[in-house]
Amino acid sequence: MTIDATTRTGLCLAGVTLRLGDGDDTITALDAVSLTVAPGELVAVVGPSGAGKSSLLAVAGGLTVPDQGSVTVDGSDLTAMKPAARTAHRREHIGFVFQSGNLIPALTALDQLRLIGHLNRRRTGTRDAEQLLAEVGMAGKAHRRPHQLSGGERQRIGIARALIGGPSLLLADEPTAALDRARSHEVVELLARETRRAAVATVMVTHDTDVLEHCDRVVEMVDGQLSG
Ligand SMILES: Nc1ncnc2c1ncn2[C@@H]1O[C@H](COP(=O)(O)OP(=O)(O)OP(=O)(O)O)[C@@H](O)[C@H]1O
C-alpha cells in the first residue's frame, strides 16, 4: 500500500523542556529540544544512558506532557489537548515498537494484528492484517504464536502491529535490543522500508551503532540536549 506523504506533516518538537522529580531532586530530562521528522524519514536517536532518549519518545508519543514547548503530530499540538483528546490522537496517529515485540502470548501472529485492527475498526486508515503480514515477510507464519517465532520474527510482527492503524508517527524504543547482529540489520532495514512505504515519520532510539547505516539521519542526546 502506498500512502500519499503530501497529506501528512510528520513530527515537530519545538523548544521542548521536561523536568522530572521534585524539589532538590528535579532534573531537566529534556532541555529546549527541537526536532522535526518528515513523513517517510527514519531518524535514529543515540546517546549515553540517562541522556533523555526515553523521555523524548514519551513526549513525542503524548505519554508525557512537557513543561515547555510544543509537540505537533500530523498537524495537531499534543500539548494543547485535554488528556482524552491526546489519548485519542495517540491511538489514531502514533504506533509504538518495543524492545522485544511485546506480543500477547496466546494470540497467533495474524490475531495480534486483527485485535488491533478490531479495536481501530471505526478508523479509516486501518490496514489489512494479512497484507501487512506479507509485507513484513511473515505470511507463511501467520498462525504461529509468539513462542513459535524467533526474536527477529516477533519483532517483525511488532512492527506490523504498530503499522496496522496507519499511523503517521512510529516510535521505536531499542527495537534490536534482543536481537543478534544479522537479525538487527534485517529488522532495521524493514523499519526503514516500511517508513518509506507507509510515509510514516519514524523515530528510533538505539544503542546499536551497527544499524545506523539504514537511517536517514542520526541525532545525539547528551544531558537532555539534542545535536546532529
Ligand atoms: N520518573 C522520573 N523521575 C525523576 N527522574 C527521572 C524519571 N524518569 C527518568 N528520570 C531521569 O531523567 C533522565 C533521563 O532519563 P531517560 O530515561 O529519558 O534517559 P535515556 O537516555 O532513555 O536512558 P537509557 O539509555 O538508560 O534508557 C535520567 O537522569 C533519569 O534518571
The ligand as an SDF file (V2000), in Angstrom:
LIG
                    3D

 31 33  0  0  0  0  0  0  0  0999 V2000
   10.1270    9.4950   36.7530 N   0  0  0  0  0  0  0  0  0  0  0  0
   11.3120   10.0860   36.8720 C   0  0  0  0  0  0  0  0  0  0  0  0
   11.5740   10.9110   37.9290 N   0  0  0  0  0  0  0  0  0  0  0  0
   12.7470   11.5380   38.0430 C   0  0  0  0  0  0  0  0  0  0  0  0
   13.7530   11.4130   37.1570 N   0  0  0  0  0  0  0  0  0  0  0  0
   13.5720   10.5970   36.0980 C   0  0  0  0  0  0  0  0  0  0  0  0
   12.3520    9.8810   35.9060 C   0  0  0  0  0  0  0  0  0  0  0  0
   12.4560    9.1690   34.7560 N   0  0  0  0  0  0  0  0  0  0  0  0
   13.6890    9.3960   34.2610 C   0  0  0  0  0  0  0  0  0  0  0  0
   14.3680   10.2560   35.0660 N   0  0  0  0  0  0  0  0  0  0  0  0
   15.7120   10.8060   34.8440 C   0  0  0  0  0  0  0  0  0  0  0  0
   15.6560   11.5470   33.6240 O   0  0  0  0  0  0  0  0  0  0  0  0
   16.8870   11.4440   32.9080 C   0  0  0  0  0  0  0  0  0  0  0  0
   16.6030   10.9770   31.5090 C   0  0  0  0  0  0  0  0  0  0  0  0
   16.1130    9.6380   31.5580 O   0  0  0  0  0  0  0  0  0  0  0  0
   15.7510    8.8130   30.2530 P   0  0  0  0  0  0  0  0  0  0  0  0
   15.1500    7.5130   30.7140 O   0  0  0  0  0  0  0  0  0  0  0  0
   14.9630    9.6550   29.3360 O   0  0  0  0  0  0  0  0  0  0  0  0
   17.2110    8.5370   29.6350 O   0  0  0  0  0  0  0  0  0  0  0  0
   17.6650    7.5290   28.4660 P   0  0  0  0  0  0  0  0  0  0  0  0
   18.5720    8.3030   27.5800 O   0  0  0  0  0  0  0  0  0  0  0  0
   16.4680    6.9140   27.8460 O   0  0  0  0  0  0  0  0  0  0  0  0
   18.4680    6.4200   29.2570 O   0  0  0  0  0  0  0  0  0  0  0  0
   18.7270    4.8490   28.8980 P   0  0  0  0  0  0  0  0  0  0  0  0
   19.5970    4.8290   27.6620 O   0  0  0  0  0  0  0  0  0  0  0  0
   19.4780    4.3530   30.1110 O   0  0  0  0  0  0  0  0  0  0  0  0
   17.4060    4.2040   28.7240 O   0  0  0  0  0  0  0  0  0  0  0  0
   17.7730   10.4980   33.7300 C   0  0  0  0  0  0  0  0  0  0  0  0
   18.6310   11.2920   34.5180 O   0  0  0  0  0  0  0  0  0  0  0  0
   16.7850    9.7500   34.6180 C   0  0  0  0  0  0  0  0  0  0  0  0
   17.4070    9.3590   35.8290 O   0  0  0  0  0  0  0  0  0  0  0  0
  1  2  1  0
  2  3  1  0
  2  7  2  0
  3  4  2  0
  4  5  1  0
  5  6  2  0
  6  7  1  0
  6 10  1  0
  7  8  1  0
  8  9  2  0
  9 10  1  0
 10 11  1  0
 11 12  1  0
 11 30  1  0
 12 13  1  0
 13 14  1  0
 13 28  1  0
 14 15  1  0
 15 16  1  0
 16 17  2  0
 16 18  1  0
 16 19  1  0
 19 20  1  0
 20 21  2  0
 20 22  1  0
 20 23  1  0
 23 24  1  0
 24 25  2  0
 24 26  1  0
 24 27  1  0
 28 29  1  0
 28 30  1  0
 30 31  1  0
M  END
$$$$
